[in-house]
Amino acid sequence: LSLLTIPWFKPDALEIPWIGLKLQPFGMLVAIGVLFGARIAEKRAAKVGLRPEVISDLIFHVLVIAFLFGHMFDMVLYHPGTVLERPWELLFFWTSLSSYGGFFGALLGGLVWRWRRGFPLLPGLDAMAFALPFGWFFGRLGCFVVHDHPGAKTDFFLGVANYQYPGLEVATRHDLGLYEVIWSAVV
């Protein structure tokens, strides 16, 4: 059975010792996804006649607020005890994320941009929606390499053998991050 499944792996952080920096695999892949998705959105926006500085400004508003809300949503819904004990951790947006919170934040970011700039929102959102699967592919690849979305036990050939997740029995499991990588590639 183990020959028919994906073997367990968990890459270590890439350490840059001369500056004391550790780059986590998840963070690197999310950053690649953001940059790649933004570039695709800019190219799409140019095709439909939007000026580059307009779409770049919209992307900036959406991303900043999406990351802040993504983190706050994660902390409030999944770690409420931490928020009550150390509320300042709501500001540490680099420590955890929630996709749902990110989507709510992105919508709010777009509305803030619309209010501040007075430009129509839909053409820019159309370009960003076109780019979303490209960026999402790398973000979910990050989820897959750190295995933070465990599914049920399985003997399916795309199951990850010896899946290790706190509070769950070590077993061959579906990895929902992998399935979203595949979905993004198809889209």
N, C-alpha and C positions, 0 to 999 in steps of 0.2 A: 504493500500500500504506500509506503513512504517514497517509492520510486515514481509514483503517479501523482505526487503532490509537490507543491513548491516548498523547498527546504526553508526552515527558520533562519533568518538573518537579521542583524540589527547593526547597521554601520555606526562606528564611533564618530565623534566630532572631529573635524579637521582642525588641528591645533597649529596656530602660528605663534611659536614661542617668543620670537624677538619682539613682539608687541603685546604678548600676553592675551591673545584672542583665541577663542574656541568657536568655530563655525559649526552649528548644528545642521545635520542633513535636512531636517524639516524646514528650518529657516532659510537655508540656501535655496531649496527647491521652491518655496513660496516666493522668495525674492526674484528668482528666475521667472516664475509665472507672472508676477506683477509686471516686471519689465517687458517680458514678451507680449503679454496681453495689452499693455499700454501702447506698445509699438504697433501692434495689429490694429488697435482702435484708432490710432493716429493715421495709419494708412487708409483705413476704411473711411474715416472722416474726410480725408483729402479727396477721396473718390466721389463723395457726395457733396463736395463744395464747402466744407467747414474749414475755417482758417486754423492752422496748426496751434497757434497760441490759445485759441478758444477751447479746443478739445483738451489740450494739455492742462489748462486751468481747471476744467471740469474734472478731469482724471485726478488731479491733485486734491480737490475738495472731496471727491467721492472716496478716494483711498484713505485719506487721513481720518475722516469721520468713520469710515467702515472699520478700520483697524481699532479705533478707540471703542466703538460700540461692540465690535466682535469680542474684545477682551472683557469689557464690562458685563456683557450678556453672559459670557462664560463664567465669570466670577460670581455674579449674583445668582444664577440658576444652578450652577454645579458646585460652587464652593461658598455657600452663604456663611458658613462658620468663619471662614477666613476673612470675609468682608466685615463681619461683626467684630472680630478680634483686631484686624489690621486694615481698616478701610482705605488707607493710603495705597494699598496694593491694587486698587482699582485703576491707578495711574500707570502701573507697570505693564503696558500693553504688549510688550514683547514676551511675556511669560506664558500666555495661553490665549486661545482664540476659539470662537464659536462661529460657524458659517452663518447660522441664522442671524446672530447679532450683526455680523458683517453685512448681510444683505439689508437689514433694517438701517444700519448706519450708512450704507451706500445710498439708499433712497433718501435719507435725511440729508446727506452730503449733496446730492443732486438738487434737492429743494433749497438748501442754503445757497448753493451756487446760483440757482435761478433767481432767488431773492436778491442776492448781492450784485449780480451782473445784469439782470434784466433780459437775458437771452432766452430764446425758446429751449426747453429742456429735451424734448423728444429727439431731435436730430443727433444730439450728442449721446443720448442714452442708446439710440439705435446702433451707433458705431461701437459703443462699449458692449452692448449685448452680443454683437457679432464677434467680438474679441473674447468674450467670457469663456467659451469652451477651451480656447488655446491656453489661457492663463490657468484655468481650473485644472487642466491636465497636469501641470507641474505642481500645483498646490496639493492635489490629491495624490500625486506620486510621492510627495512629502509625507502624507498620511500613511501611505502604504509602507514606506521604508522604516517608519517608526512604529508601525502596527498599532495605531491608537483607535482603530474602529473594529473591534472584534465582532465576529458574527457567531452563529450557532456552530456546533460541532458538525463535521461533514466528512464524507469520503469522496467528494467531488474533486476532479483533477486540478482545479484552481484553488483548492484549499491549501492553507499554509500549515505544514506539519509542525508539531511541537509549539504551537502558538502560546506565547507567554504574556499574560496580562494580569495585573494585580486583581485578586479576588476571583479569578476564573481558573478552573482546572486546566492544566496544560494538556492540549489535545490538538488534533487537526481541525482547523476552523476556517470558515469563510473570512476573508479580509475585505471589509466593505470599502476601504480605501482603494484597493486594487480594482474592484468592480466599477468604482467611479472613474478611475483612470481609463478603463476600457470604454465606458460610456462616453467620456469626453473625447476619446480618439475617434469614436464612431460619429459623434455629432460634428 
